[in-house]
Amino acid sequence: MTKLTWTIPFVFLSGCAAFTDPDPTNLSTYCTSQTGFRAGYLSKAYYGVCPKETEGAFLAGLQRGRGYRPSPPQALPYYERIEQTEKQLMAATSEGDRERLKVQLRDAEWWAIHIDNCSCSYATGGSGRN
């Protein structure tokens, strides 16, 4: 029982680490349909990090997750900006353009998540209370 108690939190935490910080060392665990779903549901942006062979599954999961995410009306322009910028990022050829687009993505993602989670927004009833 004690061994199981230590194993379960480790498994969950290791999955979260791959989810929050994709890098070249953990793309095999990040670039999955399941992680894409979580990213979409949590209003996360896709920064074009997955290899072509796994990108399709990740993007399908991302779209599915976005269908289930909270949708306060105030966040809709940011959701649209995220999707437009992701398309531009995937088509960009120069590293300078990609970096500029990533900055725009981070900004739109921050606002979408902030609006989704802010106690002052439609998503929480606008009561101003946490």
C-alpha positions in Angstrom: 0.0 0.0 0.0 2.8 2.4 0.8 4.5 1.8 -2.5 1.3 2.5 -4.4 0.9 5.7 -2.4 4.2 7.0 -3.7 3.8 5.7 -7.2 0.5 7.4 -8.1 1.6 11.0 -7.3 4.9 10.4 -9.2 3.0 9.2 -12.3 0.7 12.2 -12.2 3.4 14.7 -11.6 5.7 13.3 -14.3 2.8 13.6 -16.8 2.2 17.2 -15.7 5.8 18.1 -16.2 5.7 16.9 -19.8 2.5 18.8 -20.3 3.6 22.2 -19.0 7.1 22.3 -20.4 7.4 20.7 -23.8 11.1 20.5 -24.9 13.1 18.2 -27.2 13.6 15.7 -24.4 9.9 15.0 -23.7 8.1 15.4 -27.0 7.2 11.7 -27.2 5.1 12.1 -24.1 3.9 15.6 -24.9 2.8 15.1 -28.5 -0.1 12.8 -27.9 -3.8 13.1 -28.4 -4.4 13.0 -24.7 -2.0 15.9 -24.0 -3.5 17.8 -26.9 -6.9 17.4 -25.4 -5.7 18.7 -22.0 -4.0 21.7 -23.8 -7.2 22.5 -25.7 -9.4 22.2 -22.7 -7.1 24.5 -20.7 -7.0 27.1 -23.5 -3.3 26.5 -24.1 -1.8 27.4 -27.4 0.2 25.1 -29.7 3.7 26.4 -30.4 4.5 24.0 -33.3 6.8 21.7 -31.3 5.6 18.3 -32.3 7.3 16.2 -35.0 5.2 15.7 -38.2 4.5 12.0 -37.4 2.7 12.9 -34.1 1.5 16.4 -34.8 -1.8 15.2 -36.3 -2.8 13.2 -33.2 -1.9 16.1 -31.0 -3.8 18.7 -33.1 -6.9 16.4 -33.2 -6.8 16.1 -29.4 -6.3 19.9 -29.2 -9.4 20.6 -31.3 -11.4 18.1 -29.2 -10.3 19.7 -26.0 -11.2 23.2 -27.2 -14.7 22.0 -27.9 -15.1 21.2 -24.1 -13.3 24.3 -22.7 -15.2 27.1 -20.9 -16.2 29.7 -23.3 -16.8 33.1 -21.7 -17.8 35.6 -24.4 -15.0 37.9 -23.4 -12.4 35.3 -24.3 -13.7 34.5 -27.8 -11.4 37.1 -29.5 -8.4 35.6 -27.8 -9.4 32.1 -28.8 -9.7 33.3 -32.4 -6.3 35.0 -32.2 -4.7 31.9 -30.8 -6.0 29.8 -33.7 -5.0 32.3 -36.3 -1.6 32.8 -34.9 -1.1 29.0 -34.6 -1.8 28.7 -38.4 0.6 31.5 -39.2 3.3 29.8 -37.0 2.9 26.5 -38.7 3.4 28.2 -42.1 6.3 30.5 -41.0 9.6 29.7 -42.5 12.0 32.1 -40.8 13.0 31.7 -37.2 12.5 35.5 -36.7 8.9 35.2 -37.8 8.4 32.1 -35.6 9.7 33.9 -32.5 7.5 37.0 -33.2 4.5 34.7 -33.6 5.3 32.8 -30.4 5.3 36.1 -28.4 1.9 36.9 -29.9 0.7 33.4 -28.9 1.9 33.7 -25.4 0.1 37.0 -25.0 -3.2 35.7 -26.4 -2.9 32.5 -24.4 -2.3 34.4 -21.2 -5.4 36.6 -21.7 -7.6 33.6 -22.6 -6.6 31.7 -19.5 -6.9 34.8 -17.4 -10.4 35.4 -18.6 -11.4 31.7 -18.2 -10.1 31.7 -14.5 -10.8 35.3 -13.4 -13.4 35.7 -10.6 -14.5 38.9 -12.3 -15.5 37.2 -15.6 -18.6 35.6 -17.0 -17.0 32.2 -16.5 -17.4 32.5 -12.7 -20.7 34.4 -12.7 -19.0 37.8 -12.5 -19.5 38.0 -8.7 -16.0 39.3 -8.1 -15.6 36.6 -5.4 -13.3 33.6 -5.5 
